[in-house]
């Protein structure tokens, strides 16, 4: 249990955010995690590390990413003004590069020659492959066989960047199984660095990912003040594991008047195996070495999950989000596949921006909220990725064009 951690703080000395987080791992694995924690602390204390990361963010990733006022969508909704934080404009098309540059830089600092990562929608895999190529690191990516089929474009991109892509063929053959596969390969190779893609896993990974993704919130806060003269009324982000959401929320945690809203995948409904809404419909439990809210089966193990978006179908969620839910600092809702698809087309049709299906979940919630708020209200949505990877999947659903 935590001895100090509250919303927005570092985890406590044992890696807990309140009751959530920790290191539920064997002693040999704990030793490697503690080594990683020491390396991260040393890197944070070294101004040269931050200078190099800042340079990579600017010259390789293309930061800062802009904010954008969706004037057309806002007019259509006849309510609040919808703004986007355009993480889709980063190199490779998503927020994931913020984290992979930091972790691969850390891996190189630790003297590692090989990295491994899991991926769902493929964006983290692509970002890891690119970061590894840049830094001369051998790269392996584990991806569920189902996700490899629905996100084939990203599989090809990873391979073009020099990564070896390993198919996870057990269980549901999606993100959880990709994590299982990556962890097994990592545990058996002491010289390998695990580039974990979301704010999940045993300590110190949730904190490391939050640190590297917090650039989103820092930029967004300053940009909204500059563009609108004030802070948004609410910040919204999709939540699978929770990295893009914690990155955005980190910039506003101390602003009590700014609501923080995480949007989970409601899938096809609330029945077992029909969604991946861990915070909305799950309960606390341990998975992949950490304690947080999770979807469970009848035996109390990690349950079956589903989402139209490959990046969101994970049966648990980052421990800091669990704490933010329990303290009430953030609220969490879910939207269905259909609502996400409708938002996907709304942004494409009215603003000329094709969003990732993951990001479309957050946009869908903003579109539901906007008409209930006055026109001077501001909703800031983290557009965590672009939708190029999802075009073939959406077309296969018979939805090349929006309904009349």
N, C-alpha and C positions, 0 to 999 in steps of 0.2 A: 504493500500500500504506500501511497505517497506521503512524504513528510513535509512537503512545501508547495507542490505544484498547483497552480490555479491557471485559469484561461490566460493564454498569452505568455506564460512563463516558460522557461526551459523545464524539461522533465526533472524529477527529483534524482537523487544520486543513484537510485536503482532503476531509473528509466521509466517511471510512472507519471502519467498525467492523471492526477487523482487516483482512481482505482484502476485505470486502464494503461496498458502498455506492458513494460517489464521485459524480462528475458526468460521465457519458458523453453529453455534449450539445454542440451547436455553440456557438461563442463568444458569439453574441448571446443565446442562451438562458442561458448561464452568467452573463452579466452581470446578467440579471434575477434569477437565483437568488441571486447574491451580494448584490444589493440586498435581497432578501427576508431573507437571513441577517443582514445588518446591522440591518434593521428588527426582527427577532426578538430580537437581542441587546440592542438599545436598549429594547425593550418589557420584557424580563426585568429590566433594570436600573432600571426605572421603577416604584416602589411603587404609583403610581396605576393603572397598567395591571392589576396583580395585584388591586388592590382592586375595580376595576370587573368583572374576570372573576369574582372570588369572589362578588360581589353577583349577577351574572347566573346563576352556577351555583346559588345559593341561591334566588333569587326567580323565575327564569324556568325553569331546568331542574329545580328541586326537590331539589337535593342537600342533605345527603348521602343517597345511596341506602342502604337498610338491608341488613344480613345476616339470613339466615333459616335456621333449623335445620329440615331436612326430616325430622322425627321419624318420620313414617309410612314414608317410603322407607327410612330407616335401619333401622327395625324389620324391614321386608320383606326387606332385604338381609342381615340377621343378621351385620353386620360393622361397618365404620367408620361414623362419623357424617358425613352429607353436609350441608354448609352451602352456601347460595347467596349470592353478592353480587348484589343485586337491581337491576342496571342496567336491567332491563325496566320499572322503576317511574319512570325518568326521563321528563320531558316528551317526548312523541312516541315513547316506547317502546323506546329503545335507548341504548347508550353513545355513539353518534355525536355527540350534542349537545355532549358535553364538548369535542370537537375543533372543531366548526363555530362555536361561540361564540367560542373563542379565535382561530380564523383570521379570522372575519369582523370581529372587533374589531381584529385586526392590519391587515386590509385597509382599514378605515375610518381607522385611524391613519396609514396610508401615503397616504391621499387617493384611494384607488381608489373608483370609482362602480359597477363591475360585477364580479360574481364568476361563476365557472363551476366545476362539479364533475362528476365521474363518479359513477355509482351502480350497484350490482348488485342487491341485494335491495330497494333503494329507501330504506332507512333513512337512509343518508348524504345522499341527495338531499332527503328530507323535512326532515332536520335543517338542511341548508344553506339550503333555501328558507325555513324558519322564521327562522333566524338573520339571513338577508339581509332579510327583511321587517321584522324588529325594528329593524334598523340602517339601513333605507332604501337598500339596495343592489339594483340590478338583478341578476336571477339567471337563469342558464341551467344546465340539468342534462342531461347526456348519459347515455343508458341503452340497453343492448342491446335490440334488438327482441324477442328471445325473453324477456328479463327483463321487458319491458313487458307482455307477455301474462301471464306467470305471477305478476306482482306488480302487477296492474292497480290495486288499491286504492291503492298508494303513488304511482302515476302521478297518480291523481285528487287525492290529498292535495297533491302538489307543485304541481299546477296551481291548486288552491284557495288555496294560499299565495302565488300570484303568479309562480311560476317558469315559464319556457319549457322544455319537455321535448323534447330532440332525440333521435330514434331513431338508433342505430348499426346499420347494415344490412350491414356487411361481415363476412367471416369467420364465426365461430360466433354472432355477434350477441349476445354476452354481455358480461361485465365487461371483458375485455381490450380489446374493440373500443370500449366506452364510454370507456375511458382514451385510446385512440388518437384518438377524435373530439374529446374535451375538450382534449387536448394540442394538436391542430392548430388549434382555434379560439383557444386561449390564446396560442400562439406568434404568431399573426397579429394580435393585439390587445394592444399594450404597456400599455394602460390597464386591462386586465382582471386580476383576481387569481384564481389557481387555488386553490380550497379542496380539497386532496387528502384523500381520505377514509381512507386506511390508512397504515400505517408503511412505505410503499414510495416509489419514485420517487427522483429525484436529490436530493442534499444541497441544502438543509437539511430537506427534508420528513420523512424518517424520524424525525429528532430533534424537529422541531416537533410532530408527531403524538404522539410518546412523552411530551413535556412536558405537553401538554394532557390526555392520557389517564391520566397517572400519578396523577391524583386518585383513580382507582379503587383502586389499590394502597395509597396512603396511608390512605385511609379504611378499607379492609378490614383492614389490619394493626392499626390502633387498635381497630376494632370487635371483632375476634376476641379480642384481649387482654382487652377489657372483658367480652365475653360468655362466654368460656370460660376465661379466665385464662392462656391460652397461645397460641402460634402454631399454625396448621394443620400437619399432616404433609406435605400436598401442596396446591398450587394448580393448578387445571386451567382451561384456556380453549381455545375453538376457535380455529383459525388458518386464515385465508384469506390476506389480506395481513398480518394480525397485529396490528391496532391494539388490540383489546380485550385480547388476551393480553399485549402488552407493557405495557399500562396496569396490569394486575393484577400482572404479574411485577415491575414497577418498585418496588413497595412491599416486596418480599421478596428482592431480589437479594443483599443483604448477609447474609441469614439462611441460612447454609450448610445448616442442618438441614431447611429447608423445600424439598421437591422442587418443581420447576416443570415442568409437563407441558402441552405444546401438542398439540392434537388436530386433525389434518387430515382432509379429506374423502376417505374411501376409495372413495366412489361405489359402482360395481357390481363392482369388482375391480381387479386390479393391471395389467391390459392397457392398452396405449396408448389414450388417449381415454376411459378408463373411470373416471378419478379425477382429483383435483387435489391430490395429496399431494406438493408440491414438495420439502419437506425429507426426507420418508421415501423418495421414489422418484426425485427429480430430481438434477441436478448443477449446479455453478456455471455461470453465464452472465449476459449483459447483456440487460436488457429495460427499456424505458421510462426509460433514462438511469441505471440503477444495476446493480451486480453483486450477485447473490445466487444461491441455489439456484433452479432453474427446471425446468419440464417442457419437453423439447425434442423436435422431430420429427427425422426422419432427416437433415435438412439442418442440424441444430443451431440452428434457429430456434425461437421459442416454439411449443410443441406444443398439440394439442387437449386440453382438460380438460373434466371433467364433475363436477357435484355436484347432488344433489337440492336443495341450498340455494343460491340465487342469489348470496348474499353470500360464498361460499367458492370459486367456480369461477374462480380467477385462476391463471395458470401460473407465478407466482413468489411470493416472500414477502419480508417486510421484512429488510433486511440485519442488523439487530441480532439477529434470531432465528437467522440463519445463524451468527453468531458464538457465540451461546449454545449452539447445537448442537455446533459444533466444539470448544468449550472444555469441553463436558459439563455446564455449569451448568444447562441445561434439556434435557429429553428430549422427543422428538416421536414420536407414534404416529398411526395413522389408524383411523377406524371407518367402517363401511359405511353406505350409505343406510338399510338395514333396521335396523341397530342404532340409528341416529339416530331413525328413526320409532318404534321401540319405546320409546326414552327419552322422546320427545315425549309419547307416551300415558301412560307411567309417571308422569311429573310431573303431567300433567293429571288423571289418575285418582286418584292418592294424595295430592296436595297442593293440588289446585285451582288450579294455575298452568299456563297454556298457554305453553310456551316457543317461541322462534324455532327454526326448523330448524337454523340455525347453532349456536346455544347447545346444542341437543340433542346435538350431536356431543360436546361436552365432558362433558355429563351422562352420555352413554352410557359413556364411559371410566370415569367415577367409579362407575357402577353395576357395571362389570366388576371394578373394583379393590376395592370395599367388602367383598365376602364373603371376600377373601383377607387382610383386616386385622383386628386385634382391635377390639372395640367402643369402646375409648377413643381410637382413632385418629380424626383429623379430616381430611376432604377438603373443600376450599373450591373451589366451581365458580363461575366468573364467568358468571352468566346475562345474557349480553350484550344480549338483546332479547326482547320478547314475541312471541307467535306469531299475533296477529291477522292479520298479512299472509299467513300460510301456511295458514290454515284452508281456503280454497277449493282450494288446490293439494293439500292432503292429502285433502280430500273427493273430489276428482277422481280420486285414486288408488284410490278405493273403500275408504278407511280412516277413515270417519267415526267408527267405534267400534273399540276394540282387539280383537284376536282373543280368542276364548273360552279 
